[in-house]
Amino acid sequence: MLLDTYLWTKVVHVVAFTAWMAGLFYLPRLYVYHTQQAPGSDTARTFQVMERKLLRIIMNPAMIVTLATGGILIWQIDGLLFGWMHAKLLLVGVLLAFHMLLARWRREFAAEANRHSERFYRVVNEVPTVLLILIVILAILKPF
């Protein structure tokens, strides 16, 4: 029975992480397109709605479920005993900081106070890809 609980928790964790990552990939892309719109335009307001809903309805809940199930999984396997887990948690911390930056930039867009260029958001859009690759390597290969 314990194995079943562990595996189902892992399923929920992977699904939630996938949803969270999808949002982390998509929100900066929306910012790229949003920077191309005149502040206050109908299209800019449409992007504001899309960005708010993506963050609040998909990304925030997925992040919370990812962190909760991740914590349970760490506890179930005594994960803090492993060096790879410490590295993975550090990268997840960076992912959390990135999520918070995205939320801050969304608020700036909502206030029509965006300070960044389209190019900035294009570069920022690569951050979650790099983090995903490193986190998956650590989770699958457990190199140390």
Protein Blocks (a to p, Z undefined) as FASTA:
>chain_A
ZZmmmmmmmmmmmmmmmmmmmmmmmmmmmmmmmmmpcehiaklmmmmmmmmmmmmmmmmm
mmmmmmmmmmmmmmmnommlpmklmmmmmmmmmmmmmmmmmmmmmmmmmnopafbdfklm
mmmmmmmmmmmmmmmmmmmnopZZ
